[in-house]
Amino acid sequence: MEALNRIKLGISVLLTIILSATLGLMYLEGWDFFTALYVTIITLSTVGYGDITPTTFWGKVFTLLYIVCGVGAMAYTFASIAGFIIEGELKKILRLKKMESKLKNIKNHYIICGFGKIGKVVTKKFDNAGVPYVVVDIDEKKVMEEAENYKNLLYVVGDATLDEVLIKAGVKRAKGLIATVNSDAENLFITISARGLNPKLYIIAKAEAETTTDKLLKAGADRVVSPYKIGGMRIAEMALRPEILDFVSTLMDETHDMEIGRFTIHPESEVVGKTLHESRIRQRCGATILAIIKDEDNVIINPGPDVVLEAYNIVYAFGTKEHLQKLKEILGRPER
């Protein structure tokens, strides 16, 4: 916006010179306002018809002075306008206007607070998956430098701990929020603010220190992630069982489009009361059932064909997006 500020400054100075010159000529030459304004403008624009000219000595001196100042102000203003267009500021403003319009209408999206190392990874994953999201970061320059690398980037510049910033990002219409700023204290404030603005919001928060985990959960976070702990465990697993991780990573990468989904069986689903064999889930959707959670004390891993499916059972399944979408339709409420 620096170029835009230069343009505003140039126009303000130019208008001030025109008004001052008009009033000065009215006083020195005895002209009416319109005549003085007319002479001032044609003189500064270098048109100079010559039909009306100053006749007094001080009028001519005054004209010389405002010509020097006015031409300089005009040159500065037009140079700023040219720079504004050439530097892409106009394109930037149009993009921001378009983005603001999208921000007003976006819903069922995720808000990513913090565009640091972890925030960028999450953003890229959502961008590739076509998941709607809004990035919130206080550093506009950092976001703009990466903007070209994301197809669906929407962002809000501001402090994510402030309610008005979260509201601008659509927190009341959002599906979830991910707090990944560098400070545990800020993540805590973001969680508290977001939970207060949207009690149904699914919140995932990053914790640098282990002692912060409980505080974030008490503040309203649904899940808390410690990058250092997860990174350390992954390094250990790679050292102890590298072949297993290689296999899982191969299946879960973007080229294979494989995912793990979590679903709750709706009471009106057609599979309620049936066994896995009777429901023919595998044959109908192609997804593999990994586990079924009956309650906190009854978790069935790799369930057999005789396991009965009941309302509100939680099902974990593995498959492509298409497989999991079909499974969601089977386990959900039937269309009427």
DOROLO-943606 format. One line per field, with one value per residue (C-alpha): residue in three letters; y, x, z. Coordinates in steps of 0.5 Angstrom, whole numbers. Last residue first. Example, Ala and Ser with C-alpha at 12.3 -4.5 7.8 and 13.67 -1.06 7.14 Angstrom:
resn [ser ala]
north [-2 -9]
east [27 25]
up [14 16]
***
This chain:
resn [arg glu pro arg gly leu ile glu lys leu lys gln leu his glu lys thr gly phe ala tyr val ile asn tyr ala glu leu val val asp pro gly pro asn ile ile val asn asp glu asp lys ile ile ala leu ile thr ala gly cys arg gln arg ile arg ser glu his leu thr lys gly val val glu ser glu pro his ile thr phe arg gly ile glu met asp his thr glu asp met leu thr ser val phe asp leu ile glu pro arg leu ala met glu ala ile arg met gly gly ile lys tyr pro ser val val arg asp ala gly ala lys leu leu lys asp thr thr thr glu ala glu ala lys ala ile ile tyr leu lys pro asn leu gly arg ala ser ile thr ile phe leu asn glu ala asp ser asn val thr ala ile leu gly lys ala arg lys val gly ala lys ile leu val glu asp leu thr ala asp gly val val tyr leu leu asn lys tyr asn glu ala glu glu met val lys lys glu asp ile asp val val val tyr pro val gly ala asn asp phe lys lys thr val val lys gly ile lys gly phe gly cys ile ile tyr his asn lys ile asn lys leu lys ser glu met lys lys leu arg leu ile lys lys leu glu gly glu ile ile phe gly ala ile ser ala phe thr tyr ala met ala gly val gly cys val ile tyr leu leu thr phe val lys gly trp phe thr thr pro thr ile asp gly tyr gly val thr ser leu thr ile ile thr val tyr leu ala thr phe phe asp trp gly glu leu tyr met leu gly leu thr ala ser leu ile ile thr leu leu val ser ile gly leu lys ile arg asn leu ala glu met]
north [-79 -80 -85 -82 -84 -91 -92 -85 -84 -91 -88 -82 -87 -91 -84 -81 -87 -93 -94 -94 -92 -93 -90 -94 -89 -94 -101 -106 -113 -116 -123 -121 -120 -113 -111 -108 -108 -102 -104 -100 -93 -95 -99 -97 -100 -101 -102 -103 -103 -99 -102 -98 -104 -110 -108 -106 -112 -110 -118 -119 -113 -116 -112 -109 -102 -102 -99 -92 -89 -89 -86 -90 -85 -84 -83 -84 -86 -84 -86 -82 -86 -80 -76 -80 -84 -91 -90 -87 -93 -97 -93 -93 -100 -101 -96 -100 -98 -92 -90 -91 -87 -81 -81 -81 -75 -71 -73 -70 -64 -63 -63 -63 -61 -64 -61 -55 -51 -48 -54 -58 -52 -52 -59 -59 -53 -57 -61 -55 -53 -54 -53 -53 -57 -54 -56 -51 -52 -47 -41 -34 -37 -43 -38 -33 -39 -42 -36 -34 -41 -41 -34 -37 -43 -38 -40 -39 -46 -45 -50 -48 -52 -52 -45 -40 -37 -36 -33 -30 -23 -26 -29 -22 -18 -23 -21 -27 -28 -22 -19 -20 -24 -30 -34 -38 -43 -44 -44 -42 -35 -33 -35 -28 -25 -29 -27 -19 -19 -21 -22 -28 -31 -36 -38 -45 -49 -56 -58 -63 -60 -53 -57 -60 -54 -50 -55 -55 -47 -47 -52 -47 -41 -38 -38 -39 -43 -43 -49 -48 -50 -43 -38 -32 -26 -28 -29 -22 -20 -24 -21 -14 -16 -19 -12 -9 -13 -12 -5 -5 -9 -5 -2 0 4 6 10 13 15 18 22 25 26 30 34 36 38 42 45 48 51 54 56 61 63 65 69 73 75 77 81 85 86 83 76 72 71 68 66 58 56 48 47 43 48 54 51 49 56 60 57 57 65 65 61 65 72 76 82 80 80 77 73 70 68 65 61 59 57 52 49 48 45 40 38 37 32 29 27 25 20 18 16 13 8 7 5 0]
east [-71 -64 -61 -58 -50 -47 -48 -47 -40 -38 -39 -35 -29 -29 -28 -23 -19 -19 -18 -24 -25 -32 -35 -41 -47 -52 -50 -46 -46 -39 -39 -35 -29 -27 -19 -19 -25 -25 -30 -28 -29 -35 -37 -31 -30 -23 -20 -26 -23 -26 -29 -36 -41 -36 -33 -39 -43 -48 -49 -42 -41 -46 -53 -57 -56 -53 -59 -57 -63 -59 -53 -46 -41 -35 -27 -23 -16 -14 -11 -10 -4 0 -2 2 -1 0 8 8 5 10 16 14 13 20 23 22 27 30 24 20 25 25 17 17 22 18 11 14 17 11 6 -1 -7 -14 -21 -18 -23 -19 -18 -15 -10 -8 -7 -3 1 6 8 12 11 4 0 -8 -13 -20 -27 -32 -38 -38 -36 -34 -32 -29 -25 -23 -21 -17 -13 -11 -8 -5 -2 1 4 8 10 3 0 -8 -12 -19 -25 -32 -32 -39 -38 -30 -31 -24 -27 -30 -23 -20 -25 -24 -17 -12 -11 -7 -8 -8 -13 -12 -15 -11 -14 -9 -3 4 3 1 8 11 4 4 10 9 2 6 0 -2 -9 -10 -17 -19 -23 -21 -19 -14 -8 -10 -11 -4 -1 -4 -2 5 5 2 8 13 10 3 0 -8 -11 -18 -22 -28 -35 -37 -34 -39 -36 -29 -30 -32 -26 -22 -24 -23 -16 -15 -17 -12 -6 -8 -7 -1 2 9 7 0 3 9 5 1 7 10 4 4 11 11 4 8 14 10 6 12 15 9 7 13 13 5 7 12 7 2 7 8 1 -2 -3 -5 -12 -13 -6 -8 -3 -3 2 -2 0 -2 -9 -10 -8 -12 -18 -18 -17 -23 -27 -26 -27 -20 -18 -11 -7 -13 -16 -9 -7 -14 -13 -6 -7 -13 -8 -3 -7 -10 -3 -1 -7 -6 1 0 -6 -1 5 0 -2 5 6 0]
up [4 4 9 15 15 15 8 5 10 7 0 1 4 -2 -6 -2 -2 3 10 16 23 25 31 34 35 33 33 28 30 29 26 20 24 27 26 32 37 42 48 54 52 48 42 38 31 28 21 17 9 4 -2 -2 -3 -3 4 7 5 11 12 13 18 22 22 27 24 17 14 18 22 28 25 25 27 22 22 16 14 7 1 -5 -8 -11 -5 0 5 2 1 8 11 7 9 16 17 13 18 24 30 27 23 29 34 29 29 36 36 31 35 41 38 34 40 38 42 40 42 45 50 55 59 53 52 59 59 54 56 61 55 52 45 44 38 38 34 35 32 33 36 42 36 39 46 43 38 44 49 43 41 48 49 42 44 50 47 42 35 32 30 32 28 27 25 21 21 20 27 26 19 18 20 26 28 27 31 37 37 39 31 31 24 16 14 8 3 -1 -6 -11 -7 -9 -11 -4 -1 -1 0 7 9 7 11 18 23 20 19 14 11 9 4 3 -4 -2 -5 -1 5 5 3 9 14 11 11 18 21 18 20 17 24 25 20 20 17 13 13 11 6 4 7 6 -1 -2 2 -3 -9 -6 -4 -11 -14 -9 -11 -19 -17 -13 -19 -19 -26 -24 -17 -21 -26 -21 -17 -23 -24 -17 -17 -24 -22 -15 -19 -24 -18 -14 -20 -23 -16 -16 -23 -22 -16 -19 -25 -20 -16 -23 -25 -31 -30 -37 -40 -47 -47 -48 -43 -44 -39 -35 -29 -33 -36 -28 -25 -31 -30 -22 -23 -28 -24 -17 -20 -22 -18 -20 -14 -9 -14 -16 -9 -8 -15 -13 -6 -9 -14 -9 -4 -10 -12 -5 -3 -10 -9 -2 -4 -10 -5 0 -6 -7 0 0]
***
